[in-house]
Amino acid sequence: MAKKIYGRDDRGGITRMTNIKIPEENKYFPDDTIKVFKDLENFNSKNNFYYLFNTPKVSRYGRRLKIAINEDIDKFEWKEDLLKNISERQSYIINQVKQKGYSIGLFEANLLWRLVIGLGSSHPQEVSMTLHHIYGIPYIPGSAIKGVTKHWVTLNLAEKLKGDNLSFEEATKRISKFIEDGTELDIEINDTKFKDLIDIFGTQKQEGQVIFMDSYPISEINLKIDIMNPHYPKYYSGNEPPADWQSPNPIKFLTVEKTPFRFYILSKNPRLLTLAENWLKDALNNTGIGAKTSLGYGIFEL
């Protein structure tokens, strides 16, 4: 059962008492999921990362509640066979696809520092991380890998297209629109024609010829709790201008640190596959992937 306390809710200058519940166990999963957990023999929430990550730490300061990330998660011990089994399953799938005539692009890369995917997704603490819906591990979705590759190529083309009458930002928007519309441009990058981009990434009317697979860690997952510290909370909420007397509001979030990942891309066109693989490597090494790349997150060493 959840304990009931009273807290204040200030809205529009009106203060009122509201009935607030502090969960003693996770209430963010469907009832049937919780039942399965409870029916499992020797189940311990601390041994299930997905469950542990989505169970927030709730504390009370006077009449106020504070929801924070569970600080035990960076000490989580992964089962030795988990990543091995995931890797073997993915390899099996890749081999099945290969028999259908697909060429395979495969490489491994190490995080130079930290990575966080899905920071703005829904989570009890308002900062999250993308976890696999079955395996419960941090991973990089294929859609994110395709997106960062496409973004990297767009930036390189914009550098060539910009001029006295066209800024870099305008060139970037124009190229993005041309790719989406399937409109060819008479412009090349490293002897690659613009049509190759359309063939690789596809458009609203045309399917792309390169498949970007999800990327999983291939050895021990190193978790680290990081912090962002907005110094002017009232300014960011739109209530007051920034001022030094406003108290900082530190927010903890979870990252993956210095963990190796394996990347797969597939295509029936070997030339397009090679182009996409090279662009992906450049993107991971130069711009990074995920949130906070401007601060050095998500950069890979190949």
C-alpha positions as CSV (number, residue, x, y, z in Angstrom):
1,M,0.0,0.0,0.0
2,A,1.1,3.6,-0.6
3,K,1.4,6.1,2.2
4,K,-0.7,9.2,2.0
5,I,0.7,12.6,3.0
6,Y,-0.3,16.2,2.3
7,G,1.6,18.6,0.1
8,R,1.1,22.1,-1.2
9,D,0.2,22.9,-4.8
10,D,0.8,26.5,-5.7
11,R,-0.9,27.6,-8.9
12,G,-1.8,31.1,-9.9
13,G,-1.1,32.4,-6.4
14,I,-3.7,30.1,-4.9
15,T,-2.4,27.6,-2.3
16,R,-4.4,24.5,-1.6
17,M,-3.9,21.1,0.0
18,T,-3.7,18.0,-2.2
19,N,-3.6,14.3,-1.4
20,I,-0.3,12.9,-2.6
21,K,0.8,9.3,-2.6
22,I,4.3,8.0,-2.2
23,P,4.7,4.7,-4.0
24,E,6.3,2.0,-1.9
25,E,6.6,-0.2,-5.0
26,N,6.6,0.4,-8.7
27,K,3.3,1.7,-10.0
28,Y,4.4,2.6,-13.5
29,F,4.0,-0.9,-15.0
30,P,0.7,-2.5,-16.1
31,D,-0.9,-4.7,-13.5
32,D,-0.3,-7.9,-15.6
33,T,3.4,-7.0,-15.8
34,I,3.7,-6.6,-12.0
35,K,1.9,-9.9,-11.5
36,V,4.4,-11.7,-13.8
37,F,7.3,-10.2,-11.7
38,K,5.7,-11.3,-8.5
39,D,5.1,-14.8,-9.8
40,L,8.8,-15.2,-10.8
41,E,10.7,-17.4,-8.5
42,N,13.3,-15.5,-6.5
43,F,12.4,-12.2,-8.2
44,N,14.2,-9.2,-6.9
45,S,13.6,-5.8,-8.3
46,K,17.3,-4.9,-7.8
47,N,18.2,-7.7,-10.2
48,N,16.0,-6.4,-13.0
49,F,17.4,-3.2,-14.5
50,Y,14.3,-2.1,-16.4
51,Y,12.2,-2.4,-13.2
52,L,14.9,-0.7,-11.1
53,F,15.4,2.2,-13.5
54,N,11.7,2.9,-13.7
55,T,11.2,2.8,-10.0
56,P,12.0,6.4,-8.8
57,K,13.5,7.4,-5.5
58,V,10.9,9.4,-3.7
59,S,11.8,11.5,-0.7
60,R,10.0,14.1,1.3
61,Y,11.3,17.5,2.4
62,G,8.7,18.9,4.9
63,R,5.5,18.9,2.9
64,R,7.2,18.7,-0.5
65,L,8.0,15.6,-2.5
66,K,11.1,15.1,-4.6
67,I,11.4,12.4,-7.2
68,A,15.0,11.5,-8.1
69,I,16.8,8.8,-10.1
70,N,17.4,5.6,-8.2
71,E,21.1,5.9,-7.3
72,D,21.6,2.1,-7.0
73,I,21.3,1.7,-10.8
74,D,24.9,2.6,-11.6
75,K,26.0,-0.3,-9.3
76,F,23.8,-2.7,-11.2
77,E,25.5,-6.1,-11.9
78,W,24.6,-7.5,-15.3
79,K,24.2,-11.2,-15.8
80,E,27.2,-12.6,-17.6
81,D,25.3,-14.5,-20.3
82,L,22.8,-11.7,-21.1
83,L,24.9,-9.7,-23.6
84,K,26.4,-12.9,-25.0
85,N,22.9,-14.3,-25.7
86,I,21.8,-11.0,-27.3
87,S,24.9,-10.9,-29.5
88,E,24.4,-14.5,-30.6
89,R,20.7,-13.9,-31.4
90,Q,21.5,-10.8,-33.5
91,S,24.2,-12.7,-35.4
92,Y,21.7,-15.5,-36.2
93,I,19.3,-12.9,-37.6
94,I,22.0,-11.3,-39.6
95,N,23.0,-14.7,-41.1
96,Q,19.4,-15.4,-42.1
97,V,19.2,-12.0,-43.8
98,K,22.5,-12.6,-45.6
99,Q,21.0,-15.7,-47.2
100,K,18.4,-13.5,-48.7
101,G,21.0,-11.6,-50.8
102,Y,21.9,-8.8,-48.5
103,S,25.5,-7.5,-48.0
104,I,26.5,-6.9,-44.4
105,G,28.4,-3.9,-43.0
106,L,29.8,-4.7,-39.6
107,F,32.1,-2.8,-37.2
108,E,32.7,-2.2,-33.5
109,A,33.3,1.2,-31.9
110,N,34.1,2.3,-28.3
111,L,32.6,5.3,-26.5
112,L,35.2,7.9,-25.9
113,W,33.3,9.1,-22.8
114,R,29.5,9.0,-22.2
115,L,26.3,8.4,-24.1
116,V,22.7,9.0,-23.4
117,I,19.9,8.1,-25.8
118,G,16.3,9.2,-25.1
119,L,17.0,11.8,-22.4
120,G,13.7,13.6,-23.1
121,S,11.5,10.5,-23.2
122,S,8.8,9.9,-20.6
123,H,10.1,8.9,-17.2
124,P,9.0,9.5,-13.6
125,Q,11.9,11.8,-13.0
126,E,11.4,13.6,-16.4
127,V,14.9,12.6,-17.7
128,S,15.1,9.1,-19.2
129,M,17.2,6.7,-21.2
130,T,16.2,4.4,-24.1
131,L,16.1,0.8,-22.9
132,H,15.3,-2.2,-25.1
133,H,11.6,-3.1,-24.6
134,I,12.5,-6.9,-24.2
135,Y,16.2,-7.1,-23.1
136,G,16.0,-4.0,-20.7
137,I,19.5,-2.9,-21.7
138,P,20.7,0.5,-23.0
139,Y,21.0,0.4,-26.8
140,I,21.0,2.7,-29.8
141,P,17.9,2.3,-32.0
142,G,18.4,1.9,-35.8
143,S,16.3,5.0,-36.4
144,A,18.8,7.1,-34.4
145,I,21.7,5.6,-36.3
146,K,20.1,6.4,-39.6
147,G,19.2,9.9,-38.5
148,V,22.7,10.9,-37.4
149,T,24.2,9.5,-40.6
150,K,21.8,11.5,-42.7
151,H,22.4,14.6,-40.7
152,W,26.2,14.2,-41.1
153,V,25.9,14.0,-44.9
154,T,23.5,16.9,-45.0
155,L,26.0,19.1,-43.1
156,N,28.8,18.2,-45.5
157,L,26.6,19.0,-48.5
158,A,25.5,22.3,-47.0
159,E,29.2,23.3,-46.8
160,K,29.4,22.9,-50.5
161,L,26.1,24.5,-51.3
162,K,26.4,27.6,-49.2
163,G,27.6,30.8,-50.8
164,D,27.3,34.6,-50.7
165,N,23.6,34.5,-51.2
166,L,22.9,31.3,-49.2
167,S,23.8,30.8,-45.5
168,F,24.9,27.4,-44.1
169,E,21.6,27.2,-42.2
170,E,19.5,27.8,-45.3
171,A,21.6,25.4,-47.3
172,T,21.1,22.7,-44.6
173,K,17.3,23.2,-44.7
174,R,17.2,23.2,-48.5
175,I,19.2,19.9,-48.7
176,S,17.0,18.2,-46.1
177,K,13.9,19.2,-48.0
178,F,15.4,18.0,-51.3
179,I,16.2,14.6,-49.8
180,E,12.7,14.2,-48.3
181,D,11.1,15.2,-51.6
182,G,13.4,13.0,-53.7
183,T,14.5,16.0,-55.8
184,E,18.0,15.6,-57.3
185,L,20.6,18.3,-57.0
186,D,23.6,18.8,-59.3
187,I,26.1,18.6,-56.4
188,E,28.5,15.9,-55.2
189,I,30.5,15.1,-52.1
190,N,33.6,13.0,-52.5
191,D,32.4,11.9,-55.9
192,T,29.1,10.8,-54.5
193,K,26.0,12.0,-56.4
194,F,23.0,13.4,-54.7
195,K,20.9,10.6,-56.0
196,D,22.9,8.2,-53.8
197,L,21.5,10.0,-50.7
198,I,18.0,9.5,-51.9
199,D,18.6,5.8,-52.7
200,I,20.3,5.2,-49.3
201,F,17.9,7.1,-47.0
202,G,14.7,7.0,-49.0
203,T,11.9,9.6,-49.2
204,Q,8.2,9.7,-48.4
205,K,7.6,8.0,-51.7
206,Q,10.6,5.8,-52.1
207,E,12.0,3.1,-49.7
208,G,15.6,3.5,-48.8
209,Q,18.0,0.7,-49.9
210,V,20.1,0.6,-46.8
211,I,18.8,-0.8,-43.5
212,F,20.3,0.5,-40.2
213,M,20.1,-2.1,-37.4
214,D,19.8,-1.5,-33.7
215,S,23.2,-1.3,-32.0
216,Y,23.9,-3.2,-28.7
217,P,26.7,-3.2,-26.2
218,I,29.1,-6.1,-26.7
219,S,30.7,-6.3,-23.3
220,E,30.2,-5.0,-19.7
221,I,27.8,-2.0,-19.7
222,N,29.3,0.7,-17.6
223,L,26.6,2.9,-16.0
224,K,27.3,6.4,-14.6
225,I,25.0,8.9,-13.0
226,D,25.6,12.4,-14.4
227,I,24.2,15.7,-13.4
228,M,22.8,18.9,-15.1
229,N,22.5,21.9,-13.0
230,P,20.2,24.7,-14.2
231,H,21.3,27.8,-12.3
232,Y,18.3,30.0,-13.1
233,P,15.2,27.8,-12.6
234,K,12.8,30.7,-12.4
235,Y,14.2,32.1,-15.6
236,Y,13.8,28.8,-17.5
237,S,10.3,28.5,-16.2
238,G,9.5,31.9,-17.6
239,N,8.8,33.6,-14.3
240,E,11.8,35.8,-13.7
241,P,14.9,37.1,-15.4
242,P,18.2,35.3,-14.6
243,A,19.7,36.3,-11.3
244,D,22.5,35.0,-9.1
245,W,20.3,34.7,-6.0
246,Q,18.2,31.9,-7.6
247,S,19.1,28.5,-6.2
248,P,20.4,25.9,-8.7
249,N,18.2,22.9,-9.3
250,P,20.5,19.9,-9.9
251,I,19.0,17.0,-11.9
252,K,20.6,13.6,-12.0
253,F,20.4,11.4,-15.1
254,L,21.9,8.1,-16.2
255,T,24.6,7.6,-18.9
256,V,26.6,4.8,-20.4
257,E,30.3,5.3,-20.1
258,K,33.2,3.9,-22.2
259,T,31.2,0.9,-23.4
260,P,31.9,-0.8,-26.8
261,F,29.0,-1.2,-29.3
262,R,28.5,-3.3,-32.4
263,F,26.9,-1.7,-35.5
264,Y,25.2,-3.5,-38.4
265,I,23.9,-2.1,-41.7
266,L,22.4,-4.1,-44.6
267,S,21.8,-3.6,-48.3
268,K,21.5,-5.5,-51.5
269,N,23.6,-2.8,-53.2
270,P,27.2,-3.2,-52.0
271,R,28.2,0.3,-53.3
272,L,25.5,2.1,-51.3
273,L,26.3,-0.1,-48.3
274,T,30.0,1.1,-48.4
275,L,29.0,4.7,-48.7
276,A,26.5,4.5,-45.8
277,E,29.0,2.6,-43.6
278,N,31.7,5.3,-44.2
279,W,29.3,8.1,-43.5
280,L,28.1,6.4,-40.3
281,K,31.7,6.0,-39.1
282,D,32.5,9.7,-39.8
283,A,29.3,10.7,-38.0
284,L,30.0,8.7,-34.9
285,N,33.6,9.9,-34.8
286,N,32.9,13.6,-35.5
287,T,29.4,14.6,-34.4
288,G,28.4,11.8,-32.0
289,I,24.9,10.4,-31.4
290,G,22.2,10.9,-28.8
291,A,21.8,13.9,-26.4
292,K,24.4,16.5,-25.4
293,T,26.7,15.8,-28.3
294,S,27.9,19.4,-28.2
295,L,29.3,18.7,-24.8
296,G,31.2,15.6,-26.0
297,Y,28.6,12.9,-25.3
298,G,28.0,10.2,-27.8
299,I,31.4,10.4,-29.6
300,F,32.8,7.0,-30.7
301,E,36.4,5.9,-31.4
302,L,36.8,3.5,-34.3
